[in-house]
């Protein structure tokens, strides 16, 4: 639906966009993320034809949007601005009716089609109930919906939204993005600059990460929001994990990360493994992980955090080469953590490797009987390694690893 080709834009003598190229698929919700001043708003204004690029071009539905008349461009692209205050205190219905200007001649009268489009837009955005109220007499969240209704009345296939959740409370943020998601499901194409990375990851199909006027990364949120990219874009230390409720990527900014305090190898997947990786990362430990099946929550957490990871195909048994690779990582680690593992006939040999770890922490959140699918031999192997390990609850894993790490350091000295 949108093709952005080598777009350069300068404002006030300073280059704001420096050769950005990207594409937005029809019927998708794409988020623009990046630090303040990165060029997100400028890119939106260029796509809407409000700004003409110094070079490059933007095509919307196959046509160069800057070669179209203002009226024709407005029939392709509708804009929901960040600023919700208007110069005059119009009533809500009048504001929504402004979306029909691209379809009227200068002195043209309102048509049945105009009235129908306005009524449907107001109903869809739940603003019809205060149609007669002043735009200045409603809340910020309600004004945001009115401006979205105006864009819907414009009946354009593309919606551009500039920080649609800025200055809104949490409830209105979610309501706004839920509505945009519904509109995309009905066939709209939406591009939104979003400052909240968690919301962007939760609602957007793809993200464009922009920094210093350049496109740093593009793709699904789980690929774009890696810790290394966030460090490059925002110059900050962040932990990237999976939200336990929504399943989407979650970003937590931290103070400067402590110097690495040893290496920990984590065995065991699922949400427990993911949270253990997060906790160890926050505590400043270098981590390796696996073997974990592709698509596992812990595997995805390890991937976005840049952890050295051993992966296998789901349901495939762990082969000899993988066992050897695991043995190498366990031998190199100061501490090995066995995080609430599910044991199957295909992975039970992992227990034998972990048993030989220099120091071992076993994290348990469920009885082993609930996690054992490999019979009595697996239970005996697990109990044997458990007797030689430090067994802790999930919340105590960092303290246990730190204490064992001190023990290893003292013995080495």
C-alpha positions in Angstrom: 0.0 0.0 0.0 2.9 2.4 0.8 6.3 2.4 -0.8 8.9 4.8 0.5 11.9 5.0 -1.7 15.2 6.7 -0.7 13.4 9.7 0.9 15.5 12.6 2.1 14.0 15.6 3.8 15.8 18.7 5.2 14.2 21.2 7.5 15.8 24.5 8.5 19.0 23.5 6.8 19.3 20.2 8.8 18.8 16.8 7.2 16.0 15.1 9.1 15.5 12.0 6.9 18.5 10.7 5.1 17.5 8.2 2.5 14.7 6.2 4.2 13.3 3.3 2.3 10.5 1.1 3.6 7.2 -0.6 2.6 3.9 -1.0 4.3 1.7 -3.9 3.3 -2.0 -3.4 2.6 -4.2 -4.2 5.6 -1.3 -4.0 8.1 -0.7 -2.0 11.3 2.9 -0.6 11.2 4.5 1.3 14.1 7.1 4.0 13.8 9.4 3.8 16.9 12.6 5.6 17.8 13.9 8.3 20.1 12.5 11.9 20.1 13.8 13.8 17.1 14.5 10.7 15.1 12.3 11.8 12.2 9.1 9.8 12.8 6.7 12.8 12.5 8.6 14.1 9.5 8.2 10.7 7.8 4.5 10.7 8.5 4.1 14.2 7.1 6.0 13.2 4.0 3.8 10.1 3.4 0.7 12.3 3.8 2.1 14.8 1.2 2.2 17.6 3.7 6.0 17.7 3.1 7.7 17.3 -0.2 11.0 15.3 0.0 14.2 16.8 -1.3 14.7 13.5 -3.1 13.1 10.1 -3.3 9.4 9.4 -3.6 6.4 8.0 -1.7 3.9 5.9 -3.5 0.5 5.2 -2.0 -1.6 2.5 -3.7 0.6 2.7 -6.8 0.7 6.5 -7.3 3.3 9.1 -6.3 1.4 10.9 -3.6 3.2 14.1 -4.2 2.1 14.1 -7.8 -1.6 14.0 -6.8 -3.7 17.1 -6.1 -4.3 17.9 -2.4 -7.8 16.7 -2.7 -6.8 13.4 -4.4 -4.0 12.8 -1.8 -6.5 13.3 1.0 -8.7 10.6 -0.5 -5.8 8.2 -0.2 -4.4 9.2 3.2 -6.1 10.5 6.4 -4.1 11.9 9.2 -4.8 11.8 13.0 -2.5 14.5 14.4 -0.8 14.4 17.8 -2.3 17.7 18.8 -5.9 17.4 19.8 -6.7 21.0 20.4 -8.3 23.0 17.6 -8.2 26.7 16.9 -11.9 27.1 17.3 -14.4 25.5 19.6 -16.4 23.6 17.1 -18.9 21.0 18.2 -17.9 17.4 17.8 -20.1 16.7 14.8 -18.7 19.7 12.9 -15.2 18.5 13.5 -16.0 15.0 12.1 -17.7 16.6 9.1 -14.4 18.2 8.2 -13.3 14.8 7.1 -15.6 15.1 4.1 -13.9 18.2 2.6 -11.9 16.1 0.0 -15.2 15.0 -1.5 -16.9 18.5 -1.8 -16.4 21.4 -4.1 -15.6 24.7 -2.5 -19.2 25.7 -2.2 -20.7 22.2 -2.4 -23.5 21.2 -0.2 -23.5 18.2 2.1 -24.8 15.1 0.4 -26.4 11.9 1.7 -23.1 10.2 1.2 -21.4 12.8 3.4 -24.0 12.4 6.2 -23.8 8.7 6.1 -20.0 8.6 6.3 -20.1 11.0 9.2 -22.7 9.1 11.1 -20.9 5.8 10.6 -17.6 7.3 11.7 -19.1 8.7 14.8 -20.8 5.5 15.7 -17.7 3.4 15.1 -15.6 5.6 17.4 -18.3 6.0 20.0 -18.5 9.8 19.8 -22.0 10.1 18.6 -23.3 10.5 22.1 -21.7 13.9 22.5 -22.1 15.1 18.9 -23.4 18.5 20.1 -20.7 19.2 22.7 -17.8 21.5 22.1 -14.5 19.8 21.1 -12.9 21.8 24.0 -15.4 20.5 26.5 -14.5 16.8 26.3 -11.6 14.9 27.7 -8.3 14.3 25.9 -9.2 10.6 25.2 -12.5 11.7 23.8 -10.9 14.3 21.5 -8.5 11.7 20.2 -11.5 9.6 19.2 -13.2 12.6 17.5 -10.1 13.2 15.4 -10.0 9.5 14.6 -13.7 9.8 13.6 -12.8 12.7 11.3 -10.2 10.6 9.7 -12.7 7.7 9.2 -15.2 10.1 7.7 -12.5 10.9 5.1 -12.9 7.4 3.9 -9.2 7.0 2.9 -7.6 3.5 2.8 -4.5 4.7 4.7 -4.6 6.1 8.3 -1.5 7.9 9.6 -1.4 8.6 13.4 1.1 10.7 15.1 1.6 9.6 18.7 -2.1 8.6 19.1 -1.5 7.5 22.7 0.5 10.6 23.9 -0.9 12.3 27.0 -3.7 9.6 27.4 -4.3 7.5 30.4 -3.7 3.8 30.2 -7.4 3.0 29.6 -7.7 5.4 26.7 -4.3 4.3 25.2 -5.6 0.7 25.0 -9.0 1.8 23.7 -7.4 3.9 20.9 -5.1 1.1 19.8 -7.8 -1.5 20.0 -9.9 0.6 17.7 -7.1 1.1 15.2 -6.5 -2.7 15.3 -10.2 -3.3 14.5 -10.1 -0.8 11.6 -7.0 -2.6 10.2 -8.9 -5.9 10.5 -11.7 -4.3 8.4 -9.2 -3.5 5.6 -7.5 -0.2 6.6 -3.8 0.3 6.5 -2.4 2.1 9.5 1.0 3.7 10.3 1.4 5.2 13.7 4.3 6.8 15.5 4.2 5.3 19.0 6.5 6.2 21.8 5.5 3.3 24.1 7.5 0.3 22.9 5.4 -2.2 24.8 2.2 -0.9 23.2 3.8 -0.8 19.8 5.0 -4.4 20.2 1.6 -5.5 21.4 -0.6 -4.0 18.7 1.6 -3.5 15.6 2.2 -6.2 12.9 5.5 -4.7 12.1 7.8 -1.9 13.3 10.1 0.6 11.6 12.8 1.6 14.0 14.2 5.1 13.1 17.1 6.8 14.6 18.9 10.0 13.4 16.9 10.0 10.2 17.8 6.5 9.2 15.9 3.3 9.2 17.7 1.1 11.6 15.5 -2.0 11.4 12.1 -3.1 10.0 10.1 -6.3 10.7 8.0 -8.0 13.3 8.4 -6.5 16.8 10.2 -9.6 18.2 12.9 -9.0 15.6 13.2 -5.2 15.7 13.1 -4.8 19.5 16.4 -6.6 20.3 18.5 -5.3 23.1 21.4 -4.4 20.9 19.2 -2.4 18.5 17.6 -0.6 21.4 21.0 0.3 22.8 22.0 1.7 19.4 18.8 3.6 18.9 18.1 4.9 22.4 21.6 4.8 23.9 20.1 2.9 26.9 20.4 -0.3 28.7 17.1 -2.3 28.3 15.9 -5.8 29.0 13.7 -7.3 26.3 11.4 -10.1 27.4 8.0 -11.6 26.8 4.9 -10.2 28.6 3.4 -13.1 30.6 -0.1 -11.8 29.9 -0.2 -10.7 26.3 2.7 -12.8 25.0 4.1 -9.8 23.2 7.6 -8.3 23.5 8.1 -6.2 26.6 10.9 -3.6 27.0 12.2 -2.5 30.4 14.8 0.3 30.6 17.4 -0.1 33.3 20.2 1.9 34.8 23.7 1.1 33.5 24.1 -2.6 33.4 26.5 -3.9 36.0 29.8 -5.4 34.8 29.4 -9.0 33.9 29.7 -11.2 37.0 30.4 -14.5 35.5 28.6 -16.8 33.0 25.5 -18.8 33.7 24.1 -21.5 31.4 20.3 -21.9 31.7 18.6 -25.2 30.8 14.8 -25.3 30.9 12.3 -23.4 28.8 8.8 -21.9 29.0 7.8 -18.9 31.0 10.0 -20.0 34.0 13.1 -20.2 31.8 12.3 -16.8 30.3 11.9 -15.1 33.6 15.2 -16.7 34.9 17.0 -15.3 31.9 15.5 -11.8 32.6 16.5 -11.9 36.2 20.0 -13.0 35.5 20.4 -10.4 32.8 19.3 -7.7 35.2 21.8 -8.9 37.8 24.6 -8.5 35.3 25.4 -12.1 34.4 26.5 -13.2 30.9 24.2 -16.1 29.9 24.0 -19.0 27.5 20.9 -21.1 27.1 19.5 -24.3 25.7 18.8 -26.6 24.2 15.4 -25.1 23.7 12.8 -25.8 21.0 12.2 -23.1 18.4 9.2 -20.9 19.4 9.6 -21.6 23.1 9.1 -18.5 25.3 12.6 -18.8 26.8 14.1 -19.3 23.4 12.5 -16.1 22.1 13.6 -14.2 25.2 17.2 -15.5 24.7 17.1 -14.5 21.0 15.9 -10.9 21.6 18.5 -10.5 24.4 21.3 -11.7 22.2 22.1 -14.8 24.3 24.2 -17.6 22.9 21.4 -20.1 22.3 21.1 -23.8 21.4 17.9 -24.6 19.7 16.2 -27.7 18.3 13.1 -28.4 16.3 10.0 -28.8 18.4 9.3 -32.5 19.3 12.6 -33.7 17.8 14.8 -35.7 20.2 18.1 -34.1 21.3 20.9 -35.7 19.2 24.5 -36.4 20.0 25.8 -33.2 18.4 23.5 -31.1 20.6 24.5 -33.0 23.7 28.1 -32.3 22.9 27.4 -28.6 22.4 25.5 -28.5 25.7 28.4 -30.2 27.5 30.8 -27.5 26.2 28.5 -24.7 27.5 28.0 -26.3 30.9 31.8 -26.7 31.2 32.4 -23.1 30.3 29.8 -21.7 32.7 30.5 -20.7 36.3 27.0 -21.8 37.3 24.3 -23.9 35.5 20.7 -23.3 36.2 18.1 -26.0 35.6 14.8 -24.1 35.4 11.8 -26.2 36.0 12.5 -28.5 33.0 9.9 -30.8 31.4 11.7 -34.1 30.8 10.7 -36.3 27.8 12.3 -39.4 26.3 13.8 -37.1 23.7 15.6 -34.8 26.1 16.3 -36.9 29.2 20.0 -37.2 28.3 20.3 -33.5 29.1 20.0 -34.5 32.8 23.2 -36.5 32.6 25.2 -33.5 31.2 23.8 -31.1 33.7 24.7 -33.4 36.6 28.4 -32.8 35.7 28.1 -29.0 36.1 30.7 -27.2 38.2 27.9 -25.7 40.3 24.2 -26.3 39.8 21.0 -24.4 40.8 17.7 -26.1 40.4 14.6 -23.9 40.1 11.3 -25.5 40.9 7.9 -24.1 40.5 6.0 -27.4 40.0 6.5 -30.9 41.4 8.7 -33.1 39.2 5.9 -35.6 38.7 4.0 -32.9 36.7 7.0 -32.4 34.4 8.3 -36.0 34.0 7.2 -37.8 30.8 10.2 -40.1 30.7 9.5 -42.7 33.4 11.2 -43.9 36.5 14.8 -43.6 35.2 14.3 -39.9 34.5 12.9 -39.4 38.0 16.0 -41.1 39.6 18.4 -39.1 37.5 16.6 -35.9 38.4 16.6 -36.7 42.1 20.3 -37.6 42.0 21.4 -34.3 40.5 19.0 -32.4 42.7 20.7 -33.8 45.8 24.0 -32.2 44.7 22.4 -28.9 43.7 21.1 -25.7 45.4 17.3 -25.9 45.0 15.5 -22.6 45.1 12.2 -20.9 44.2 12.2 -18.8 41.1 12.5 -15.5 43.0 15.6 -16.7 44.7 17.6 -17.7 41.7 19.7 -14.6 41.4 20.8 -14.7 45.0 21.7 -18.4 44.7 23.7 -17.9 41.6 25.5 -15.0 43.1 26.5 -17.0 46.2 27.7 -19.9 44.1 29.7 -17.5 41.9 31.4 -16.2 45.0 32.2 -19.7 46.1 33.8 -20.5 42.7 35.8 -17.3 42.8 37.1 -18.1 46.3 38.1 -21.6 45.4 39.9 -20.4 42.3 41.9 -17.9 44.4 
